[in-house]
Amino acid sequence: MALKAQEIMSAQVVLRSASGKAPDAHITAETLGQYLPSPEAAAQVRGAYAAAGFEVGPLVANNFSITAPAATFERVFHVKLRRAARGGIQFVHADGSAQSEPPLQTLSEELSRHVAAVTFSEPPDFGPTEFGY
């Protein structure tokens, strides 16, 4: 289902670590420091998204949120957005496939080396399934 251009969306931007370690599901309080981005990279990426028209949330560990109308996401990432069959938002790629992450090659080379992923959160597999869409 297509989205209205002014419908507000929010996604998470996950940054690459300064150490070069890829983010994984095994980050703990003891290992968190190995996954943190450099302060300079975080400031640069957050600034770039703000300049592109996103409301940028605070950096929390290795990620921050970006919020904007659907039209801003579509313009910046060169994709269309749609509502997934079971809820959530998907980026629709040029070939018609859809995922919760956009193609990162749409980012500048300078930014893409600092961004590991941009993703819409998937709806939970439990609880209510209707969210007023």
N, C-alpha and C positions, 0 to 999 in steps of 0.2 A: 504494500500500500504506500503510495507516494505521500510525502510530507508537505505541509504548507511551508512556503519560503520563510515566513517569520516565526515558525515554531521553534522554541528555544531547546537546544540540545546541549548536552555536556558529555565530554569524553576525558579519558585519562591519558596523559603523555608520560611515558616511561622513558627515563634517560639512561644512557649507557654509563657504566661506572668509569671513574677515573683510572681504576686499576686494570680495566680491560675485561674483568669478569662479567660474563653474561648473567642477567637476572634469571633466577630459577625459583622453584618452589621450596627450596631448602634454606632460605634466608632466615637467620635467627638473630636474636639480640647480640650474640657474641660475634656473628659474622657480618652484621649489617654494614660496618665501616668499609668492607671490601667491595660493596655494591653501590656506594654513594658516588654521584657525579661530582666533578670539580665545581666549586662555587662559580667560577668564571663561565663554564659551559651552561650551568643551570641558569645563570642570569642572562646569557646570550639567547638561549632558546625561549625562555619566558618572555624576554623583550620582543623577540621576533613574532611570537603569537599575539602579544598585546598590540603590536604595530599592525598586524593583519586584521585586527578587529575583534579579537576574542577577549572575554573577561578571563583573566588568568588567576588561578587560585595559588595559595602558598605552596612552596616546595615542602613535601612531606616525604622524608627518606629519599627515594629515587624517582618520585613522580609528582605531578601536579595536574590540576584539572583545567580544562579550557571549556568555556561556555559561550555560545553565540547562537543566532538564528541559523536554521538549517541552510539557508542560502550562503552564509559565510563559510560553513564547512564545505559546501559544494564548490564554491569559488576557490578556496585555498587548496583543497585536495584534488580538484579536477575530477570529481566523481558525483554521482547522484546518491541521495540517501533514500532509504525506504524502511518501512516498519516490517520487521520479520514476522513470519506466520505465528510464532509463539511469543511474540513481544520482543522488545529490544529494538535497536536501530542497527542497520547494516549499511556499509559503503558498497555501492554497486559499481563494479569495475567496468572498463570499456568493453570487455568481452561478455558482459552480462552476468558474470559470477558475482556473488555477494558475500561479504565477510564482515566481521566486527572491526576489522582494521583496514585503513586505506593503504594504497601503494606508497611506500616511503620515498620512492623516486620523485614524487611530486614536490618534495622539500628541496631546498637549495643544498648543494654539496656540503657547504659549511654546517648547516643544521643537521643534515642526515647523518653525519658522523657522530652526533651527540644523542640522537633519538633512537631508542630501541624499538618503540611501538607507540602508536596512538590507537586507543581502543575504546569502544563503547562497552560498558558492562553488560554482560548477559543477564537476563532476568533469572531469578532463582528457580530451581527445579521443585520447589515446595511452596506451600501457602497458596494464597489467591492467585488466580491466573488472569483475572480481568483487572486492568489498570485504568479504565476509563477511556480507552482509545476508541 
